Amino acid sequence: MALTPPRTLSPEALGRSDPDTASGVDGKPWGLPASILLDAEDEGSMDVILVGSSEPSLPPSPRPGRERIAYEVKVNQHSIEDVCLCCGSFQVWTQHPLFEGGMCAPCKDKFLDSLFLYDEDGYQSYCSICCSGQTLLICESPDCTRCYCFECVDTLVGPGTSGKVHAMSNWLCFLCLPFPSHGLLQRRRKWRARLKAFQDREAESPLEVFKTVPAWKREPIRVLSLFGAIGQELASLGFLESGSGHGRLKHLEDVTDVVRRDVEEWGPFDLLYGATPPLGHTCEHPPGWYLFQFHRVRQYAWPPPGSGRPFFWMFVDHLLLTADDLAVAARFLETQPVTIQEARGRAVQDAVHVWSNIPAVRSKDSALASEDELLLLAQDRQRAALPTRGPAKLVKNCFLPLREYFKYFSSELTSSL
């Protein structure tokens, strides 16, 4: 079921002043130019505490929930790895992949479901620490999309820190700053590799999860689209820059004569997209043909074993596949479909089935209607011969997690939504 995104503070709402003269708590430089950012994998043994360099006052007594984390660590000398960084529970299931600290089983599940969910403004929908939060501070590095809730910042960095960050200009987040320590918040070394290992180990999905790519290593995306054109959607999200040659898209309507050598000569590709025709459009082949051709071309486009190169794919069915076809698709694509729908009140206006390995697509599952209701919707659309709007409305934002892997060129993400 889809999660409702919280309200996110925009950069303009954070009281901007001159970014070149911004300073952090105690005069420390929080607003740093992006040119000095260091990836955790490349940093040395720096241990600079940016906030709370002088020992903060200890809470007088333990409090319930997350507010007791500082007391348990500083007074009772518990290791922060034995406390859930997200909720304060001692029922630790695993370790937080980004910051030092534990994570209980419910918070682990929430983290896996929510970390790669994005709002339409291009920023992540939830706090990068607890994957919750109502009011969020957003990182202002042009290459970062991460957010942090007030409660996490005040609990783990220091009381009142969120207010000071709120009044600051050009704030860079705890994963972007070169300093690894901020009060109790200690960034893990090699956190990108740890995040991949965390997802591989804890996620239920058998699909491979790729390690995210540092901003300065991201290259323009190379896309092969079959049957369904998505160039306009990707360009509006900033993955394809109009008229500059940056980013590359090849679109094919018929792949009957395409062989492996063709795909290898055109590629390599980073994203493969395919779809059945939208309801109301002419179908030149049986619906299952589009599925089998997509599966065949996906085998040609897949990187060699062991390359480690991120490769993403998505197949969208506009409610044309039968129940038997859906079962075959799940077997060939090795994952169950996600249903994404648009509803007004209790009435379903549009819906699609989606198979993909893009992070968090499964979290967007909004299947509130039964398969019978979706079948009736498909029959009504076919009888009326009314074309649907294609992928723009329903699956467009599913591509936003690719910002963690590929270069993007536009920040005007909402201009054409």
C-alpha positions in Angstrom: 0.0 0.0 0.0 1.4 3.4 -0.9 2.7 5.6 2.0 1.4 9.1 2.4 4.5 11.4 2.1 4.9 14.0 4.9 5.3 17.7 4.4 8.9 18.6 3.4 10.5 21.9 4.1 11.8 23.5 0.8 15.2 25.2 0.7 13.4 28.6 0.3 11.5 27.9 3.5 14.6 27.5 5.6 15.5 31.2 6.1 18.1 31.6 3.4 21.0 34.1 3.7 24.4 34.4 2.0 25.5 30.7 1.5 29.2 31.7 1.5 29.0 33.1 5.0 26.9 30.4 6.6 28.1 28.9 9.8 26.9 26.2 12.0 26.5 25.6 15.7 29.3 27.1 17.8 30.7 28.7 14.7 31.5 25.4 13.0 31.2 25.5 9.2 28.0 23.6 8.4 27.4 25.3 5.1 30.3 24.0 3.1 30.8 24.2 -0.7 30.2 21.0 -2.6 33.8 21.0 -3.9 35.1 19.8 -0.5 32.6 17.0 0.1 34.2 13.7 0.8 32.6 10.3 0.4 32.7 8.2 3.5 34.5 5.5 1.6 37.4 7.9 0.9 37.6 9.8 4.1 40.4 9.4 6.6 40.1 9.0 10.3 38.6 12.4 11.0 36.5 12.5 14.2 35.3 16.0 14.4 32.2 16.6 16.4 30.4 19.4 14.7 27.6 19.8 17.2 28.0 19.4 20.9 31.8 19.6 20.9 31.5 20.6 24.5 29.8 17.8 26.5 26.0 18.5 26.5 24.1 18.3 29.7 22.7 14.8 30.4 19.0 14.2 30.8 18.1 14.0 34.5 16.3 10.7 34.1 15.5 8.2 31.4 12.5 9.0 29.3 10.3 6.7 27.2 11.1 6.0 23.6 13.7 7.8 21.6 14.3 10.5 24.1 16.1 8.0 26.4 18.8 7.1 23.8 21.2 9.8 25.1 20.6 8.8 28.7 21.2 5.1 28.0 24.4 5.8 26.1 25.9 8.6 28.2 24.7 7.6 31.7 24.1 3.9 31.6 27.0 3.4 29.2 25.1 1.2 26.8 26.6 0.9 23.4 24.6 2.8 20.8 24.7 -0.3 18.7 22.5 -2.0 21.3 19.8 0.6 21.0 17.4 1.1 18.0 18.5 4.5 16.5 15.0 4.9 15.1 12.7 4.3 18.2 15.0 3.7 21.2 14.0 0.1 21.6 16.5 -2.4 23.1 15.0 -5.2 20.9 17.7 -4.8 18.3 17.4 -6.9 15.2 20.2 -5.6 13.0 22.5 -2.5 12.7 21.5 0.8 11.0 23.3 0.8 7.6 24.1 4.6 7.4 24.8 5.6 11.0 26.2 3.7 14.0 23.4 2.3 16.0 21.0 -0.6 16.2 17.6 -1.1 14.5 14.7 -3.2 15.7 12.7 -5.4 13.3 9.7 -3.1 12.8 12.0 -0.1 12.1 14.0 -2.2 9.8 10.9 -3.1 7.8 9.9 0.6 7.6 13.4 1.6 6.6 13.4 -0.9 3.7 10.0 0.2 2.5 10.6 3.9 2.7 14.3 4.8 2.1 13.9 5.2 -1.7 10.5 6.8 -1.7 10.5 10.3 -3.2 8.1 13.2 -3.3 7.4 15.0 -6.5 9.9 17.7 -5.7 12.7 15.1 -6.1 13.6 14.8 -2.4 13.2 11.7 -0.4 9.9 11.5 1.4 11.1 10.4 4.8 14.0 10.9 7.3 17.2 9.1 6.3 17.7 8.0 9.9 14.2 6.8 11.0 12.3 6.8 7.7 9.5 8.7 9.5 9.1 12.3 10.6 6.6 15.0 9.7 8.7 18.1 9.3 12.0 17.5 7.5 15.3 19.4 7.0 16.5 18.9 3.5 20.2 18.7 2.4 21.1 21.6 0.0 23.8 19.9 -1.8 22.7 19.9 -5.5 23.6 16.2 -5.7 21.8 15.0 -2.5 18.2 14.2 -2.0 18.2 13.2 1.7 16.1 14.6 4.5 16.2 14.5 8.3 13.4 14.9 10.8 13.6 17.4 13.6 13.2 14.7 16.3 16.2 12.6 15.0 18.4 15.7 14.8 17.5 17.0 18.3 17.7 13.5 19.9 20.9 12.3 18.3 22.9 15.5 17.6 21.8 17.7 20.4 18.7 19.5 21.8 17.7 22.5 19.8 19.9 21.6 16.8 17.0 21.4 14.4 16.0 25.0 15.1 19.6 26.2 14.5 19.7 24.2 11.2 16.3 25.6 10.3 17.6 29.2 10.6 20.8 28.3 8.7 21.6 28.8 5.0 23.2 26.3 2.7 23.0 23.3 5.1 24.7 20.1 4.1 23.6 16.9 5.6 25.3 14.3 7.8 26.2 12.1 4.8 27.6 15.0 2.8 29.7 16.8 5.3 33.3 15.6 5.6 33.0 15.3 9.4 31.7 11.9 10.4 30.6 12.7 14.0 27.8 14.9 15.1 26.9 14.4 18.8 25.7 10.8 19.0 25.2 10.6 15.3 28.3 8.8 13.8 28.3 8.1 10.1 29.4 4.6 9.2 32.4 4.1 7.0 31.7 2.7 3.5 28.0 3.4 4.1 27.1 2.8 0.5 28.4 -0.7 0.6 26.7 -1.3 4.0 23.4 -0.1 2.6 23.6 -2.6 -0.3 24.6 -5.4 2.1 21.7 -4.4 4.4 19.2 -4.5 1.6 20.6 -7.8 0.3 20.4 -9.4 3.7 17.2 -8.0 5.1 14.9 -7.4 2.1 12.4 -10.1 1.2 12.8 -9.5 -2.5 15.2 -11.8 -4.3 16.1 -9.0 -6.8 19.7 -7.7 -6.8 20.1 -4.3 -5.2 23.0 -2.2 -6.5 25.3 0.0 -4.5 24.4 3.7 -4.8 27.0 5.9 -6.7 28.7 9.0 -5.3 27.6 12.2 -7.0 31.0 12.8 -8.8 31.0 9.3 -10.2 27.5 9.4 -11.7 27.3 9.3 -15.5 24.4 10.2 -17.8 21.8 7.4 -18.1 21.5 5.2 -21.2 18.0 4.0 -21.9 16.4 1.4 -24.2 12.7 1.7 -24.4 10.5 -1.0 -26.0 7.0 -0.3 -27.3 6.3 2.5 -24.8 8.1 5.8 -25.2 9.3 7.4 -21.9 11.7 10.0 -23.2 9.5 13.0 -22.2 9.1 11.6 -18.7 12.8 11.0 -18.1 13.7 14.4 -19.6 11.2 16.2 -17.2 12.8 14.4 -14.3 16.2 15.6 -15.3 17.8 12.4 -16.6 17.9 13.4 -20.2 19.1 16.9 -21.1 17.3 18.3 -24.1 19.5 19.2 -27.1 22.8 18.6 -25.4 23.5 14.9 -26.2 23.8 14.1 -22.5 21.9 11.0 -21.6 21.0 8.7 -24.4 17.7 7.0 -25.3 16.9 4.5 -28.0 13.3 3.6 -28.7 12.0 0.6 -30.6 8.4 -0.3 -31.4 9.2 -3.7 -33.0 12.0 -6.0 -31.8 11.0 -9.1 -33.8 14.3 -9.0 -35.8 16.5 -7.7 -32.9 19.3 -10.1 -31.9 21.8 -10.0 -29.1 24.5 -8.5 -31.4 22.2 -5.5 -32.1 21.7 -4.8 -28.4 25.4 -5.1 -27.6 26.3 -2.7 -30.4 23.7 -0.1 -29.3 24.5 -0.4 -25.6 25.5 -0.8 -22.9 22.2 0.4 -21.4 21.5 1.3 -17.8 17.7 1.2 -18.0 15.4 -1.0 -20.0 11.7 -0.1 -20.2 8.9 -2.0 -21.8 5.1 -1.9 -21.8 2.0 -3.3 -23.3 0.0 -0.7 -25.3 -2.2 1.6 -23.2 -5.9 0.7 -23.1 -7.7 2.1 -26.1 -4.6 2.0 -28.4 -4.3 -0.4 -31.3 -2.6 -3.7 -30.3 -0.6 -5.1 -33.2 0.4 -8.2 -31.3 -1.2 -10.4 -28.6 -0.5 -8.9 -25.1 1.8 -11.7 -24.2 4.1 -11.0 -27.1 5.2 -7.7 -25.5 6.1 -9.6 -22.3 8.1 -12.3 -24.0 10.0 -9.8 -26.3 10.8 -7.7 -23.3 12.2 -10.7 -21.4 14.3 -11.7 -24.4 15.8 -8.3 -24.9 16.4 -8.0 -21.2 18.6 -11.1 -21.4 20.7 -9.4 -24.1 21.0 -6.1 -22.2 22.0 -7.6 -18.9 25.6 -6.7 -17.8 28.0 -9.6 -17.6 28.1 -11.5 -14.3 30.3 -9.9 -11.7 30.5 -6.5 -13.5 28.7 -4.8 -10.6 27.3 -2.2 -13.0 23.9 -0.9 -12.0 21.2 -2.1 -14.5 17.6 -1.3 -14.0 14.5 -2.5 -15.8 10.7 -2.0 -15.7 7.8 -3.7 -17.5 4.4 -2.1 -17.3 1.1 -3.8 -18.2 -1.9 -1.6 -18.9 -4.3 -4.3 -17.7 -4.1 -6.2 -21.0 -2.4 -9.4 -19.6 -4.7 -12.2 -18.6 -4.4 -14.0 -15.2 -2.4 -16.7 -16.8 -0.2 -14.1 -18.5 0.4 -12.4 -15.1 1.6 -15.8 -13.6 3.9 -16.3 -16.5 5.3 -12.8 -16.2 6.0 -13.3 -12.5 7.9 -16.5 -13.4 10.0 -15.1 -16.2 10.7 -11.7 -14.6 11.3 -13.4 -11.2 9.2 -11.1 -9.1 5.5 -10.5 -8.4 3.8 -7.5 -10.0 3.0 -4.3 -8.1 -0.3 -2.6 -8.8 -0.2 1.2 -9.0 -3.5 2.9 -9.4 -5.1 6.3 -9.5 -8.4 6.6 -7.6 -10.9 9.3 -7.0 -12.8 8.5 -3.8 -13.7 4.9 -4.1 -13.6 4.8 -7.9 -10.5 3.5 -9.7 -9.6 5.9 -12.6 -6.6 4.1 -14.0 -4.2 1.3 -13.0 -1.2 -0.6 -14.2 0.8 -3.7 -13.2 4.5 -3.1 -12.8 7.5 -5.4 -12.6 10.8 -3.7 -11.8 14.0 -3.9 -9.9 14.1 -0.1 -9.3 14.4 0.5 -5.5 11.1 1.1 -3.6 8.8 0.5 -6.6 7.3 -2.3 -4.5 6.6 0.3 -1.8 4.3 2.2 -4.2 1.9 -0.7 -4.4 -1.6 0.8 -4.0 -3.7 -2.2 -4.9 -6.9 -1.3 -3.2 -9.2 -2.6 -6.0 -9.6 -6.3 -6.5 -8.5 -8.1 -9.7 -12.2 -8.3 -10.7 -12.6 -4.5 -10.4 -9.4 -4.0 -12.5 -10.8 -6.4 -15.1 -14.0 -4.4 -15.3 -12.0 -1.2 -15.6 -10.0 -2.7 -18.5 -13.2 -3.8 -20.2 -14.8 -0.4 -19.8 -11.8 1.3 -21.3 -11.6 -1.1 -24.2 -15.3 -0.7 -25.0 -15.1 3.1 -24.8 -11.8 3.1 -26.9 -10.5 5.9 -24.6 -6.7 6.0 -24.5 -5.1 6.3 -21.1 -2.4 8.8 -20.4 0.4 6.2 -20.5 3.2 6.0 -17.9 3.5 9.7 -17.1 0.9 9.8 -14.3 1.2 6.4 -12.7 4.9 5.3 -13.0 6.8 8.4 -13.7 7.9 9.0 -10.1 9.0 5.4 -9.8 12.1 6.5 -11.7 13.2 9.1 -9.1 15.3 6.6 -7.1 17.6 6.5 -10.1 19.0 9.9 -9.0 21.1 7.9 -6.5 22.9 6.2 -9.5 22.9 8.5 -12.5 23.6 12.1 -13.3 20.6 14.4 -13.6 20.5 17.8 -15.2 17.4 19.6 -14.0 16.1 20.6 -10.6 12.7 21.7 -12.0 11.1 18.3 -11.3 7.6 19.6 -10.8 7.4 21.7 -13.9 5.8 19.0 -16.0 4.2 16.7 -13.5 
